[in-house]
Amino acid sequence: MAEKNKDSRQHIQDISDEKLNALFELTKNINLNASISALLDIYRDVLENKLNIGRLMLLSHDGNWRCILSYGIEQDNLEFTIERAKGYSKVREIAQVHQDSWPNGCELDIVVPVYHKESPLAYLFLGDLKEGKKGTGSALKHLPYIQTLTNILVVAIENKKLAKEHIHQALLKHELDLAKEIQSILVPSVLPHTDELDVAAYYLPFHEISGDYYDFIPLNESEFAFCIADVSGKGVAAALLMSNFQASLHAQIEQTSSLTELVTKLNRNVMETAKGESFITFFIAKFNRLTQTLNYINAGHYPPILYMENTVNLLKSGGPALGMLPKIPYLKEGIIAIAAPASLLAYTDGITELENDNDEEFGIEKLSDLFISFANSGISSKEVNDKIAETLNVYKGKKEYMDDVTLLCCRILKRSQLPLFNQG
């Protein structure tokens, strides 16, 4: 009898040692930054081989239910079993589960919740709790230990996820900084503000970086060009595409006097660069200060508003957006004789598609009326942009901006007086 009690005590000591060793092995591997799969292998070995648990399902709970470990459950029944397990999402303590909840052969007896403060991290379901090896009895007696071990495992996995997310966020920040640096190079730092010509831009990105682009390019003593564009997509890819587009624009515009030829070449460049995954809406105009002639092409962009001699013109002539088709099937260049004073407003869709609390878009008509009233008031291009931006902010009410907002206001105040205007 004494010998039997001694053996029993020795068996209990053996299993206690194994549990401690398993706990040590798990924490050691956590400290060594072992992979999640390696940690799960250690955990499974303890429960399956040392505590003799025949069936197990460990569900991660982070807003969605995800099975991170299971055994003893047929794969065909796993999804159904997970759905049944969701019924125990309010359990806060170790509890028995209803046997009628599970498919045949997938019965689970115990649920072990793992919480962090008030938030559930995981739910462990156990079944087929056989008599332990060496006479140690059912795994039921080890439930507090199992809960502790599971808690350590799940918290380690959560920490790994957070660390990975931190690295991801750091990479995203680096990408954002790079994209912002690219964009700062794209747009002109100085726009003309003289008695003859007054140009100003307003730019409000929806995110830290924008898919919008505007530019002003002096060509020679008598001509200048200006443009506005919007690339589909956001982030570094959009910024790099726009950077490539700007470089191509500046290179090509010096080699040709034809806007039609320029836009055709730019379309080819966008197709080669974006490979059909992105496109660019684009408006470009060229103004001759001697002849007072404005030539323009609108490639799929919202039509800029030209206000002159108490008349509004929407500059629509052009063709499809760049990068949508390998060859542009049609392209019409608009030509307008300018009678100073004249005011032109180019903009992106973040303005016209801005909605108020009643889901009503701001639209071109409202923008046009607003632009005319400000243009007639004799204020500067910068003030025109600022007042439009103020009106938009009031119009949207409690709604957030859902896209980038860009304005480019160009006012031709009087006929040219060569030499070329000073910029400042």
C-alpha positions in Angstrom: 0.0 0.0 0.0 2.8 2.4 1.0 4.6 1.5 -2.3 1.4 2.3 -4.3 1.0 5.7 -2.6 4.7 6.4 -3.3 4.2 5.6 -7.0 1.1 7.8 -7.1 3.0 10.7 -5.5 5.8 10.1 -7.9 3.4 10.2 -10.9 1.9 13.4 -9.7 5.4 14.9 -9.3 6.3 13.7 -12.8 3.3 15.4 -14.4 3.9 18.6 -12.3 7.5 18.6 -13.6 6.3 18.1 -17.1 3.9 21.0 -16.8 6.5 23.3 -15.4 9.0 22.2 -18.1 6.3 22.9 -20.8 5.7 26.3 -19.3 9.4 27.1 -19.2 9.8 25.8 -22.8 6.9 28.0 -24.1 8.1 31.2 -22.3 11.7 30.5 -23.4 10.6 30.3 -27.1 8.5 33.4 -26.7 11.6 35.3 -25.4 13.6 33.9 -28.3 11.0 35.3 -30.7 10.1 31.9 -32.1 7.4 31.8 -34.8 3.8 31.5 -34.1 3.7 28.0 -35.6 6.6 26.9 -33.3 4.7 28.2 -30.2 1.6 26.4 -31.3 3.5 23.2 -31.8 4.8 23.4 -28.2 1.4 24.2 -26.9 -0.2 21.3 -28.8 2.4 18.8 -27.6 1.6 19.7 -24.0 -2.2 19.3 -24.3 -2.2 16.4 -26.6 0.7 14.2 -25.4 1.2 15.2 -21.8 -2.3 16.0 -20.7 -3.9 13.5 -23.0 -6.6 15.8 -24.5 -8.0 14.1 -27.6 -9.8 17.0 -29.2 -9.1 20.7 -29.3 -10.1 23.9 -31.0 -8.4 27.3 -30.2 -10.2 30.3 -31.7 -8.7 33.7 -31.8 -11.2 36.5 -31.3 -10.2 39.9 -32.7 -13.5 41.1 -34.0 -13.6 38.0 -36.3 -13.4 34.4 -35.3 -10.4 32.6 -36.6 -9.2 29.0 -35.8 -5.5 29.1 -35.0 -5.2 25.5 -33.8 -7.3 22.4 -34.0 -6.9 18.6 -33.8 -9.3 15.7 -33.4 -11.9 17.5 -35.5 -12.5 16.5 -39.1 -11.6 19.3 -41.5 -15.0 19.0 -43.2 -16.7 19.8 -39.9 -14.4 22.5 -38.7 -16.2 25.5 -40.2 -19.6 24.3 -38.8 -18.0 23.6 -35.4 -16.6 27.2 -35.3 -20.1 28.5 -36.0 -21.4 26.6 -33.1 -18.6 27.8 -30.9 -19.7 31.4 -31.4 -22.7 30.8 -29.2 -20.2 30.8 -26.2 -18.8 34.2 -26.9 -20.3 35.6 -23.6 -18.6 33.0 -21.4 -16.2 34.6 -18.9 -15.2 31.6 -16.9 -14.2 28.0 -17.6 -17.5 26.2 -18.3 -19.1 23.0 -19.6 -20.7 23.2 -23.1 -23.9 21.6 -24.4 -23.3 18.3 -26.1 -26.0 18.9 -28.7 -24.0 21.9 -30.0 -21.5 19.8 -32.0 -21.5 17.6 -35.1 -21.1 13.8 -34.5 -17.4 13.0 -33.8 -16.6 16.7 -33.0 -18.1 16.9 -29.5 -16.4 19.4 -27.2 -16.9 19.4 -23.5 -15.2 22.4 -22.0 -14.8 26.1 -23.0 -11.8 28.0 -21.6 -12.1 31.8 -22.2 -9.0 34.0 -22.4 -9.7 37.7 -21.6 -7.6 40.8 -21.5 -9.4 43.2 -19.2 -12.9 43.3 -20.7 -12.0 42.1 -24.1 -11.9 38.5 -25.2 -8.8 37.4 -26.9 -9.5 33.7 -27.5 -11.7 30.8 -26.7 -10.3 27.3 -26.1 -12.6 24.3 -26.6 -11.6 20.9 -25.3 -13.1 17.4 -25.9 -12.3 13.7 -25.5 -10.8 14.3 -22.1 -9.3 10.8 -21.6 -7.9 9.4 -18.4 -4.4 10.7 -18.1 -1.3 8.7 -18.5 0.3 7.1 -15.4 -2.9 7.3 -13.5 -3.0 11.1 -13.3 -6.8 11.3 -13.9 -8.8 13.4 -16.3 -7.4 16.6 -17.8 -10.2 18.4 -15.9 -8.0 18.7 -12.9 -5.4 20.6 -15.1 -7.9 23.2 -16.4 -6.4 26.2 -14.3 -3.0 25.3 -15.7 -4.4 25.0 -19.3 -6.0 28.4 -18.9 -2.7 29.9 -17.7 -0.7 28.3 -20.6 -3.3 29.4 -23.1 -3.3 32.9 -21.8 0.5 33.1 -22.2 0.3 31.7 -25.7 -2.5 34.0 -26.9 -0.9 37.1 -25.4 2.4 36.2 -27.1 0.6 35.8 -30.4 -1.2 39.2 -29.9 2.1 40.8 -29.1 3.6 39.4 -32.3 0.7 40.8 -34.3 1.1 44.2 -32.6 4.9 44.2 -33.3 4.2 43.3 -36.9 1.7 46.0 -37.2 4.1 48.5 -35.6 6.7 47.6 -38.3 4.0 47.9 -41.0 3.0 51.3 -39.7 6.7 52.4 -39.7 7.0 51.3 -43.3 3.8 53.1 -44.2 5.1 56.3 -42.6 8.3 56.0 -44.5 6.3 55.5 -47.7 4.1 58.5 -46.9 7.1 60.7 -46.2 8.6 59.6 -49.5 5.4 60.3 -51.4 5.0 63.8 -49.7 8.6 64.6 -50.7 7.8 63.6 -54.3 4.7 65.7 -54.3 6.4 68.7 -52.9 8.8 68.6 -55.9 6.0 68.2 -58.4 4.1 71.5 -57.8 5.5 74.9 -58.5 6.7 76.8 -55.5 6.1 80.2 -57.1 3.2 81.3 -59.3 2.9 84.7 -61.1 1.1 87.6 -59.4 1.5 90.7 -61.6 -0.6 93.4 -63.1 -1.0 91.3 -66.2 -1.4 87.8 -64.8 -2.5 86.5 -61.4 -2.3 82.7 -60.8 -2.9 80.9 -57.5 -3.5 77.3 -56.3 -5.3 75.8 -53.4 -4.6 72.3 -52.3 -6.2 70.2 -49.6 -5.2 66.5 -49.6 -7.8 63.9 -48.3 -4.9 61.8 -47.0 -1.4 62.9 -46.2 -0.6 62.5 -49.9 -2.7 63.3 -52.9 -3.5 62.0 -56.4 -3.9 65.6 -57.6 -1.4 67.7 -59.5 -1.2 71.2 -60.9 1.6 73.1 -62.7 2.5 76.4 -64.4 5.2 76.3 -67.1 6.7 79.4 -68.8 7.5 78.3 -72.3 9.1 81.4 -73.9 8.8 85.2 -73.7 5.3 85.1 -75.2 3.8 81.8 -74.1 3.1 79.9 -70.9 1.2 76.6 -70.1 -0.8 75.5 -67.1 -2.4 72.3 -66.2 -4.3 70.3 -63.6 -4.5 66.5 -63.3 -5.9 63.7 -61.1 -4.5 60.2 -61.0 -6.7 57.3 -60.0 -5.5 55.7 -56.8 -3.6 57.0 -53.8 -0.3 56.5 -52.0 3.2 56.0 -53.1 2.3 54.3 -56.4 0.1 57.3 -57.4 2.7 59.7 -56.4 5.4 57.9 -58.4 3.1 57.7 -61.4 2.4 61.4 -61.2 6.1 62.1 -60.7 6.9 60.2 -63.9 4.0 62.0 -65.7 5.3 65.4 -64.6 8.8 64.6 -65.8 7.4 63.4 -69.2 5.2 66.5 -69.5 8.1 68.9 -68.9 10.4 67.0 -71.3 7.7 66.7 -74.1 6.3 70.2 -73.9 9.7 71.7 -74.8 9.9 69.5 -77.9 6.6 70.3 -79.5 4.3 73.2 -80.0 1.3 71.0 -80.7 -0.9 70.2 -77.7 -2.5 67.3 -79.7 0.9 65.7 -80.2 1.9 66.4 -76.6 -1.2 64.7 -75.2 -0.8 61.7 -77.5 2.7 61.2 -76.3 1.7 61.6 -72.6 -1.0 59.0 -73.1 1.5 56.5 -74.5 3.8 57.2 -71.5 1.0 56.7 -69.0 0.0 53.4 -70.7 3.6 52.2 -70.5 4.1 53.3 -66.9 0.8 52.3 -65.3 0.2 49.2 -67.6 -3.6 49.8 -67.5 -3.8 49.8 -63.7 -4.3 53.5 -63.3 -5.3 56.5 -65.5 -5.0 60.2 -65.3 -7.6 62.9 -66.0 -5.8 65.9 -67.4 -6.4 69.4 -68.5 -3.7 71.5 -70.2 -3.9 75.0 -71.7 -1.3 77.1 -73.5 -1.7 80.9 -73.7 0.0 83.2 -76.1 0.4 86.6 -74.6 0.9 88.4 -78.0 -2.1 86.9 -79.8 -4.2 86.6 -76.7 -5.1 83.0 -77.8 -5.8 80.1 -75.4 -5.3 76.6 -76.8 -6.4 73.7 -74.6 -7.1 70.0 -74.4 -9.3 68.3 -71.8 -8.5 64.6 -71.4 -11.3 63.3 -69.3 -11.1 66.0 -66.6 -13.9 68.0 -65.1 -14.2 71.1 -67.4 -12.5 74.2 -66.2 -14.7 77.4 -66.0 -13.8 80.3 -68.1 -15.5 83.6 -67.3 -15.1 86.4 -69.8 -17.3 89.3 -71.0 -20.1 88.2 -68.6 -20.2 84.8 -70.3 -19.3 81.4 -68.9 -17.6 78.7 -71.0 -16.9 75.2 -69.8 -13.7 74.0 -71.4 -14.7 70.5 -72.6 -12.9 69.9 -75.9 -10.5 67.1 -75.8 -10.7 63.3 -75.5 -10.6 60.4 -73.0 -8.5 60.3 -69.8 -4.8 59.3 -70.2 -3.9 55.7 -69.8 -7.3 54.2 -70.6 -6.7 53.3 -74.2 -3.4 52.5 -76.0 -4.4 54.9 -78.8 -6.6 57.9 -78.3 -9.5 57.5 -80.8 -10.3 61.2 -81.0 -8.8 64.4 -79.7 -10.1 67.8 -80.2 -8.1 70.9 -79.4 -10.1 73.9 -78.2 -9.1 77.5 -79.3 -10.4 80.6 -77.6 -9.7 84.3 -78.2 -9.2 85.9 -74.8 -10.5 89.4 -74.1 -9.0 90.6 -70.9 -10.0 90.7 -68.2 -10.8 86.9 -68.1 -10.8 84.4 -65.3 -10.3 80.7 -65.5 -10.8 78.1 -62.7 -9.6 74.6 -62.9 -10.4 72.1 -60.2 -10.6 68.4 -59.3 -13.6 66.2 -58.6 -13.1 66.5 -54.8 -14.9 69.8 -55.1 -17.8 69.1 -57.4 -18.6 65.7 -55.8 -18.4 67.0 -52.3 -21.7 66.1 -50.5 -23.6 68.0 -47.7 -25.5 66.4 -44.9 -28.4 65.7 -47.3 -26.1 63.7 -49.7 -26.4 66.5 -52.3 -23.3 67.1 -54.4 -21.9 70.6 -54.7 -21.8 70.4 -58.5 -20.4 72.5 -61.3 -23.3 74.9 -61.3 -22.8 76.0 -57.7 -19.1 76.2 -58.3 -19.5 78.3 -61.4 -21.9 80.8 -59.8 -19.6 81.1 -56.8 -16.6 81.7 -59.1 -18.3 84.4 -61.1 -19.4 86.3 -58.0 -15.8 86.3 -56.6 -14.2 87.1 -60.0 -16.5 90.1 -60.4 -15.5 91.4 -56.9 -12.0 92.2 -58.1 -10.2 90.1 -55.5 -7.0 88.2 -56.2 -6.8 84.6 -57.4 -5.6 83.5 -54.0 -8.6 85.2 -52.3 -10.9 83.6 -54.9 -9.5 80.1 -54.0 -9.7 80.8 -50.2 -13.3 82.0 -50.4 -14.4 78.9 -52.4 -12.6 76.7 -49.9 -14.5 78.5 -47.0 -17.8 78.0 -48.8 -17.0 74.2 -49.3 -16.2 73.8 -45.7 -19.6 75.3 -44.7 -21.5 73.4 -47.4 -20.3 69.9 -46.3 -21.6 70.4 -42.7 -20.7 67.5 -40.5 -19.5 65.3 -43.4 -15.8 64.7 -44.1 -14.0 65.4 -47.3 -13.9 62.2 -49.3 -11.3 63.2 -51.8 -8.5 65.6 -52.5 -9.5 69.2 -53.1 -7.4 71.2 -55.6 -8.1 74.6 -57.2 -6.1 76.5 -59.9 -7.3 80.0 -60.5 -5.7 81.9 -63.5 -6.8 85.6 -64.1 -5.6 87.4 -67.2 -6.0 91.0 -66.2 -4.8 92.9 -69.2 -3.0 92.5 -72.5 0.6 91.5 -72.5 3.4 94.0 -72.0 6.6 92.2 -72.9 9.1 91.3 -71.6 7.8 88.3 -69.8 6.1 89.0 -66.5 8.1 88.8 -63.2 7.0 86.0 -60.9 6.6 86.8 -57.3 
